[in-house]
Amino acid sequence: MNLPVEETAGAVVDIAKMGAGLGAGIVAIGAGIGIGRIGAAANEGIARQPEAAADIRGGSIILAAFIEGVCLFAVVVTLLIAIF
């Protein structure tokens, strides 16, 4: 069955938008898991070595900020794919 070009192009755009939404969701889930693991590791490190709490806390905050930055960049890219 041959579809007209307009219908085929519309289907491709719809699939791209669905993929972009799926990608944004996967990025958000990955960032949440990553930040959760950082928090768990930081709490475990502070429990094992309370005198290093300030250093561990500072490092974990910086790492969480980096993960949030990558997540934001990825969501923006997926949304740009969905728009254009």
N, C-alpha and C positions, 0 to 999 in steps of 0.2 A: 504494500500500500504506500503510495507516494503522497507525502504531505506537502502542502504549499510552503514556500520558503518562509512566509510570515509566521505560520504556525510553528515551524521548526525553530525559528529564531526566538519566538516567544517562550517556547518550552526550554530552550537553553538558558535564557535569562532567568526564568523561574527556578531552574535547578541551581544556577549560580547564586541566587538570593537565598535559597534554602541552605546551600553549602556555607554561605557566609554566616548565616544565623547559627548554624551548627558549629562552625569554627569559633565564633564568639563565645558560645556556651562552653565549649571544651576548654578554651583559654581561661575562662573564669573559674571553672572547676579545677584546672591545673594550678592556677595561682592560689586558690583557697587551700588546696592540699599542701602546696609548697610552704605557704606561710604557717599552716598548722604544724607541719613537721619542724619548722624553725622554732616555733614556740615550744613544742614538746622537748626538743633537744636543748633549748636554752633553759627551760625549767629543770631538766635533769642535770644539766651542768651546774646550775646554781645550787641544786640540792647536794651535789657531790662536793662542790668547792664554794662555799658561801662567800669566802673572801674575794673571789673573782667575779662577784655578781655585777659590778659596774661595767667591767670589760665585756662580759658575756651579753649583758643587756644592750649595750651600745652596738656590738657587732650584729646582734639579731635584729635590731631596729634598722640598721643600714641594709642588711640583706633583705628584709621585708620590703623596704622602699625600692630596692632594685627589682624585686619580683613584681611589685605593683607597677613600676614603670614599664617593664616588658609586657605585662598584661594589658596595660592601657594602649601601648603601641600596637599590639596584636588586635585588640578590639577595634581600634581606629582603622587598621588595614582591612579587616573583614567588613566593616561597615562601608568603607570606600568601595570595596568590591560589590557590595550589595547595591550601592547607589549608582555606580557607573557600569 
